[in-house]
Amino acid sequence: MKKLKTKWFNNWAVKNKIDNSTLNEGISNLENQLSAINLGSNLFKVRIARKGSGKSSGYRTIIVYKANEKAIFIYGFSKNEQENINKTELSMFKKLGKDLLNLTDSEIDKAINKKILHNLEV
């Protein structure tokens, strides 16, 4: 399965000191239906723990996910900065998610080379 993050998400994760192992744990939680909410259209909101704290005071991430194929982090926020995403954001994320899931392996490789997408390596 391809595990990726968008350029925007990568910059946000670096700024908030969220490492790839924590993000991989988020994907595992999603696969096991823990701390994850299905937003429809292969979009999920997954809670990620803040270092030294729990998930409830941590971060919320938006992941485009198709089982056994792709998991792509596209957005993140801390609960103390933003309560939730609004309807407009949700609509835009669903469109982005659909576009990302339709990318071929070749297109994903090109996006990685151009640093539009980043591999989620541990």
ZIUR-V617875 format. One record per helix or strand of 2 or more residues. SS is the DSSP state (A for helix, B for strand). FROM is the first residue (numbers start at 0). TO is the last residue. If there is no record, write none. Layout:
BEGIN
ss,from,to
SS,FROM,TO
SS,FROM,TO
END
This chain:
BEGIN
ss,from,to
B,1,5
A,6,14
A,19,30
B,35,39
B,42,47
B,58,65
B,69,77
A,86,100
A,104,112
B,116,118
END
